[in-house]
């Protein structure tokens, strides 16, 4: 009778110390002791017998995977220690099974045995899914290519592979000629190698680096403390400035972002889901080199912010050595705010940068290039937002740079926005996020906006 008919209990097993055995029935699947599991092959290190010499308990070690039988080892630890048995050995005891001898199951017998068989050799099919430091493969020329592949790929190194044949034939018959299917496969591999699939990361990396300039990374991170590790990627590292909203950080809380330094942050008191921050590349000099310009970012230190019940806002002033200034404004508007209240908040916060405010104060702040970026919590794809968009254009000369019809959230709304003024060469692209409700926005201000051939920028505080 086969092991299938006997519920995995063999008729007879010869036990030899230091020989490998395979489990033939499910003892404890959660403990890795399962029928047919290639990993459940252990070396016999001790055998306990009765007065008649019959093996009652076989102790196996699983040196490649010590977690196999971990629960069973703990239960038998006292017995193993008392009998000087290896603490890594797992006890396999006798099991009983009722076996029918006819189809009607009217004649049955009971077999009691240890569910182990010698595993010094196995079929190729049985070995599939396993790897071994050494194997001896009994090669036959009639083996299919797929069977040959499975057999040869079971060993972890070429040094551990030994090939033998029944009649000591040293000829390797496979691969002596190229089959039609192999030629087709090679042709397809060559075609694929010439048509590389470009990832989103690669596209954005080229977007940031191929045409040099100032790159801003705008993102609602929904708790910077929880997701700071998620910002450690190539796109973030190649951005000059991070404009973050919903940081959920109190004003005295410091969070370290790899390669970046906090320039400004602000969150209203007694609000949890809020806060904005501006982070800058922490290197003293971050060079962006092109054929015609050496564009460098110097170290900086400032804090600037404005607040209201409507939202949070902070600013950073990027000053070029030749006098060119770019104002970066990070904004977060709380949900369910009225459009008029949002307008009032922005108008009050940035009054000195409007033409009317600049005229009143007798300065030229309305001529300063500006980037206003963040989460406005109003859907720019809807007509409701038109009043806000018109206000930003009329009063602050700001134009939206990301497409309002392209959603920035999982629900299909466009509530994140990047607005710019007095910057002719600004482009904005989206970058998917796997952990936030919001998508990331990458904004590139090209060097075409900067005419000097040797520019540096510093980011200073707005008080």
Order of alpha helices (4+ residues) and beta strands (2+ residues): beta-beta-beta-alpha-alpha-beta-beta-beta-alpha-beta-alpha-beta-alpha-alpha-beta-alpha-alpha-beta-beta-beta-beta-beta-beta-beta-beta-alpha-alpha-beta-alpha-beta-beta-beta-beta-beta
